[in-house]
Amino acid sequence: MYRTILLSLLASCLILSSYGEEDLEKKYADFDIEAVLNSKRLVTNYVNCLTDKGACSPEGKDLKSKL
């Protein structure tokens, strides 16, 4: 289950990275995806955000809007 969630989040990040927009690059230049993926709590929070089961961080809201 955790592996599926992790892969879903990674796929979402790859989709965002394919946008190639300078604004996104500047906005998330300091975003540490490895720190998120290495934290079960953060992965769970992002998945809950994306599935409307929990609150969203500003980054989560942005990810959700892009997807």
N, C-alpha and C positions, 0 to 999 in steps of 0.2 A: 504494500500500500504506500509506504513512505517513498519507495523507489519510483512509483508511478507519479506521485505528486512532484517529486524532484524533477523527473523528466518533463512533466508538463510545464513546470516553471522555467526550466531551461529552454524548452521550445518557445515559450512566450518571449523570453529574452532574445532569442535568435531572431524571432519575427521583428521585434523592435529594432534590433541592430541592422536589419535589412533595409529599414527606412532610409538610412544614410543621411538624415537631415542634420544640418549643422547645429540647429537649435537643440536637438536631442543630445548630440554629442557634447555640447557645452553644458547643458543642464545636468547631465549625468556623468560628467568626467570624473567626479570623485565617488561615484557609486561603486561599491565593492561587491560585485555579484558573488564572488567566492565566499565572502563572509555570510551572505544570505544563504547560499546553498549549503554551507557547512553548519548552519544553525537550524535545527528541527523546528524551533519556535518561530523563527522568521519565515521559513517555508510554509509552515502551517498558517501563519497570519496572512501571507500573500494568497495562498490557495483559498482561504476563507473569504478574503476580499473578492477574489475573482469569481467565486461561486455564490456571492451574496449571503454568506453565512457569518460574516463578521465585519468589523470596521475596517476601513481602508486608510493606509497612510497616503500622503500626497503622491508618493511614487507608485503605490498600488492603484490609486485612482487614475493616474496617467497611463499606466500599463493597461488597465481595464478599458479605458477609452480608446486606446490604439488597437486593441484586439477586437 
